[in-house]
Amino acid sequence: MQERPSKPAPKYADSSISDKAFKRMLLWFFIYCSLFCIGVVVAINADMGF
């Protein structure tokens, strides 16, 4: 088998965002979404109580 020269992993198309910043952005996005969903559930349950 012939070994291919190792190329660096392909970057995002035209973005200069670092991998660390991208992962941090995803983390905060999921935190925001989970808090939003919890707030919706609490609001619906509070509405059902009356």
C-alpha positions as a LaTeX table, in Angstrom:
\begin{tabular}{lrrr}
\hline
Residue & $x$ (\AA) & $y$ (\AA) & $z$ (\AA) \\
\hline
Met1 & 0.00 & 0.00 & 0.00 \\
Gln2 & 1.13 & 3.48 & $-0.81$ \\
Glu3 & 1.23 & 6.05 & 1.99 \\
Arg4 & $-0.34$ & 9.37 & 1.23 \\
Pro5 & 1.34 & 12.51 & 2.55 \\
Ser6 & $-0.50$ & 13.63 & 5.65 \\
Lys7 & $-2.45$ & 16.81 & 5.05 \\
Pro8 & $-3.80$ & 19.00 & 7.86 \\
Ala9 & $-7.49$ & 18.63 & 8.57 \\
Pro10 & $-9.65$ & 20.78 & 6.29 \\
Lys11 & $-10.67$ & 24.07 & 7.82 \\
Tyr12 & $-14.08$ & 25.68 & 7.59 \\
Ala13 & $-14.72$ & 27.31 & 4.22 \\
Asp14 & $-13.94$ & 30.98 & 4.82 \\
Ser15 & $-13.86$ & 31.15 & 8.60 \\
Ser16 & $-10.88$ & 32.05 & 10.73 \\
Ile17 & $-12.53$ & 30.86 & 13.96 \\
Ser18 & $-10.32$ & 28.63 & 16.08 \\
Asp19 & $-11.33$ & 25.15 & 17.15 \\
Lys20 & $-11.38$ & 26.20 & 20.81 \\
Ala21 & $-13.66$ & 29.15 & 20.09 \\
Phe22 & $-15.93$ & 26.96 & 17.95 \\
Lys23 & $-16.33$ & 24.41 & 20.75 \\
Arg24 & $-16.97$ & 27.17 & 23.29 \\
Met25 & $-19.61$ & 28.66 & 20.98 \\
Leu26 & $-21.33$ & 25.25 & 20.68 \\
Leu27 & $-21.22$ & 24.79 & 24.46 \\
Trp28 & $-22.85$ & 28.16 & 25.13 \\
Phe29 & $-25.41$ & 27.52 & 22.38 \\
Phe30 & $-26.49$ & 24.27 & 24.03 \\
Ile31 & $-26.59$ & 25.93 & 27.47 \\
Tyr32 & $-28.78$ & 28.71 & 26.04 \\
Cys33 & $-31.11$ & 26.23 & 24.32 \\
Ser34 & $-31.47$ & 24.05 & 27.41 \\
Leu35 & $-32.28$ & 27.07 & 29.58 \\
Phe36 & $-34.83$ & 28.20 & 27.00 \\
Cys37 & $-36.48$ & 24.76 & 26.95 \\
Ile38 & $-36.56$ & 24.61 & 30.76 \\
Gly39 & $-38.20$ & 28.04 & 30.80 \\
Val40 & $-40.83$ & 26.92 & 28.27 \\
Val41 & $-41.63$ & 23.80 & 30.33 \\
Val42 & $-41.89$ & 25.85 & 33.54 \\
Ala43 & $-44.14$ & 28.41 & 31.83 \\
Ile44 & $-46.42$ & 25.70 & 30.43 \\
Asn45 & $-46.64$ & 23.92 & 33.80 \\
Ala46 & $-47.39$ & 27.21 & 35.57 \\
Asp47 & $-50.10$ & 27.91 & 32.98 \\
Met48 & $-51.64$ & 24.45 & 33.47 \\
Gly49 & $-51.91$ & 25.04 & 37.22 \\
Phe50 & $-54.52$ & 27.77 & 36.86 \\
\hline
\end{tabular}
